[in-house]
Amino acid sequence: MHESSIARQLLSAALDRAAAEGATRVVSVRGWVAEAEALSPESLSLHFAAHARGTPAEGARLDLQLHRVEARCLSCAGTYAPDHHVLLCPRCGGDQATLLGRLGLGLDAMEVE
Protein backbone atom coordinates (compact mmCIF):
# COMPACT_ATOMS: atom_id res chain seq x y z
CA MET A 1 0.00 0.00 0.00
CA HIS A 2 3.01 2.29 -0.44
CA GLU A 3 1.33 3.82 -3.51
CA SER A 4 -1.83 4.57 -1.50
CA SER A 5 0.06 6.68 1.03
CA ILE A 6 1.96 8.53 -1.69
CA ALA A 7 -1.23 9.11 -3.71
CA ARG A 8 -2.82 10.61 -0.59
CA GLN A 9 0.17 12.97 -0.23
CA LEU A 10 -0.09 13.98 -3.91
CA LEU A 11 -3.80 14.65 -3.47
CA SER A 12 -3.19 16.73 -0.36
CA ALA A 13 -0.55 18.81 -2.16
CA ALA A 14 -2.88 19.32 -5.13
CA LEU A 15 -5.81 20.34 -2.91
CA ASP A 16 -3.61 22.74 -0.93
CA ARG A 17 -2.32 24.35 -4.11
CA ALA A 18 -5.84 24.60 -5.57
CA ALA A 19 -7.17 26.22 -2.37
CA ALA A 20 -4.28 28.71 -2.35
CA GLU A 21 -5.26 29.72 -5.89
CA GLY A 22 -8.95 30.04 -4.96
CA ALA A 23 -9.95 27.15 -7.23
CA THR A 24 -13.02 25.06 -6.53
CA ARG A 25 -12.10 22.08 -8.69
CA VAL A 26 -8.94 20.23 -9.69
CA VAL A 27 -9.16 19.05 -13.31
CA SER A 28 -5.73 17.48 -13.77
CA VAL A 29 -2.39 17.04 -12.06
CA ARG A 30 0.84 16.48 -13.99
CA GLY A 31 4.03 15.26 -12.40
CA TRP A 32 6.91 12.79 -12.47
CA VAL A 33 8.15 9.77 -10.58
CA ALA A 34 11.71 8.43 -10.61
CA GLU A 35 12.11 4.90 -11.92
CA ALA A 36 14.42 4.17 -8.97
CA GLU A 37 11.48 4.55 -6.58
CA ALA A 38 9.89 1.32 -7.89
CA LEU A 39 6.45 2.94 -7.92
CA SER A 40 3.76 2.19 -10.47
CA PRO A 41 2.28 5.32 -12.09
CA GLU A 42 -0.86 3.30 -12.91
CA SER A 43 -1.28 2.21 -9.29
CA LEU A 44 -0.67 5.76 -8.08
CA SER A 45 -3.39 7.00 -10.46
CA LEU A 46 -5.89 4.42 -9.18
CA HIS A 47 -5.17 5.29 -5.55
CA PHE A 48 -5.30 9.01 -6.34
CA ALA A 49 -8.76 8.57 -7.88
CA ALA A 50 -9.97 6.58 -4.88
CA HIS A 51 -8.72 9.14 -2.36
CA ALA A 52 -10.09 12.05 -4.43
CA ARG A 53 -13.71 10.86 -4.14
CA GLY A 54 -15.79 13.50 -2.40
CA THR A 55 -13.10 16.20 -2.75
CA PRO A 56 -12.66 19.03 -5.28
CA ALA A 57 -10.24 16.68 -7.09
CA GLU A 58 -12.85 13.97 -7.74
CA GLY A 59 -12.51 12.92 -11.38
CA ALA A 60 -9.17 14.72 -11.80
CA ARG A 61 -6.69 13.15 -14.17
CA LEU A 62 -3.29 12.25 -12.70
CA ASP A 63 -0.60 12.16 -15.38
CA LEU A 64 2.76 10.91 -14.06
CA GLN A 65 5.78 10.52 -16.29
CA LEU A 66 8.38 7.92 -15.37
CA HIS A 67 11.91 9.39 -15.23
CA ARG A 68 14.90 7.15 -15.71
CA VAL A 69 17.57 7.50 -13.04
CA GLU A 70 21.09 6.34 -13.78
CA ALA A 71 23.77 5.31 -11.31
CA ARG A 72 27.54 5.82 -11.27
CA CYS A 73 29.57 2.95 -9.83
CA LEU A 74 31.96 4.10 -7.12
CA SER A 75 34.40 1.28 -7.99
CA CYS A 76 34.80 1.60 -11.76
CA ALA A 77 33.00 4.94 -12.47
CA GLY A 78 30.77 3.21 -15.02
CA THR A 79 27.29 4.64 -15.58
CA TYR A 80 24.29 2.31 -15.81
CA ALA A 81 20.54 2.07 -15.22
CA PRO A 82 20.00 0.31 -11.87
CA ASP A 83 17.29 -2.28 -11.46
CA HIS A 84 15.05 -0.41 -8.98
CA HIS A 85 16.89 -0.35 -5.63
CA VAL A 86 19.52 -2.93 -6.67
CA LEU A 87 22.69 -1.00 -7.41
CA LEU A 88 24.96 -3.84 -8.59
CA CYS A 89 27.16 -2.57 -11.39
CA PRO A 90 26.79 -4.70 -14.51
CA ARG A 91 30.38 -3.87 -15.51
CA CYS A 92 32.38 -4.74 -12.38
CA GLY A 93 29.81 -6.13 -9.93
CA GLY A 94 30.40 -3.32 -7.44
CA ASP A 95 27.57 -2.67 -5.01
CA GLN A 96 28.33 0.98 -4.16
CA ALA A 97 26.93 3.65 -6.46
CA THR A 98 25.65 7.19 -6.54
CA LEU A 99 22.24 7.80 -8.09
CA LEU A 100 22.22 10.61 -10.65
CA GLY A 101 19.26 12.86 -11.39
CA ARG A 102 15.96 13.59 -9.70
CA LEU A 103 14.72 11.05 -7.18
CA GLY A 104 11.27 10.72 -5.63
CA LEU A 105 8.30 12.29 -7.30
CA GLY A 106 6.95 15.75 -7.83
CA LEU A 107 4.15 17.88 -9.21
CA ASP A 108 4.90 19.95 -12.28
CA ALA A 109 1.56 21.53 -13.14
CA MET A 110 -2.14 21.51 -12.37
CA GLU A 111 -5.28 22.52 -14.20
CA VAL A 112 -7.93 23.97 -11.90
CA GLU A 113 -11.26 25.76 -12.21
N, C-alpha and C positions, 0 to 999 in steps of 0.2 A: 504493500500500500504506500510505498515511497512516493509514487506519482500522485496519489490522492492528496497527500500533505503539500506537495509542491504546487499542485493545481490550486489548492485553497489559497496558498500564498500569492500566486499569480492573480487570482480573482480579487483578493484583498487589495493588492497594489493597483489593479485596474479600477476598482470601485473608488479607492481613495483619490486616484488621479482624476477620475470623472467628476467626483464631488467637488474637488478643488477647482475644476473648470466650470462648475455650475451645470453640468450635463445631467440629464434625467435618464439617459439610456446609453449603454455601451453596445455598439454595433459590431465592432471587431477589435481584436488585439493581435498585433504582430510582434514576434520576438524570435529568439534563437536559443538553441540548447547545444552545448558542446557534446560531441560524440563520446568523449572520455567519461561523461557522467553516466553512461549506460542507461539513459532514460528513453522511453518510447514517446515520441511526439504524438502518436495516435492515442496512446493511453492517457497522456496528459490532457489531450483534447476532450476525451470522454469524461474524465474526472472533472475537468473545468466545467463542462456542460451540466453535469450532475450537481455540482456545488453552486452553480449560477441560478438554478431554479428558484424563483421567488425573489430574485434580486434585479436591479436595473440591468444586469448583464445577461439575463435569461435570453437564450437564443443567439448570443454573441458568437461570432466565429473566432476561434483561436488558431492562428497560423504560425506555427513554429518551424523555423528552418534549422536543419541539423548542420552544425559546423564541425568540420574535421579538425582535430587537434593532433599535432605531431609531437614527437618526443626526440630529445637529443641524448644519446647514450653518454654517460659520464666516463665510461672506460675507453671507447673507441671514437667518440665524437660523431658517430653516424646518426643520421636523422631517419626516422621511420614513423609509421602510423601504429600506435599501440593498440592492442586488442582490449578495449575497455580499460579496466584498471590493472591489467597485466602489462608490466613495462619491460619484459624480457626483450633484449635487443636481438633481432633476427640475424645480425651480422656477427656479433661476438658472444652472444649469450649473456651479456651483462644484465644485472637486474637493478641498476641504479641509473635513473634518467631524470631529466628535467622536462616537464611538459611546456610546450611553446604555444602561445596564443591564448585566446579567451577561454576561460573555464566557466562552468556553471551554466546559468541561463539568464536571460534578460529580456526586457520589453523594449522594443524599438519605437513602436507607434500604436496609436489607438484611433478608432473612429467612434465618435460619440454624437449624440443628438441632445 
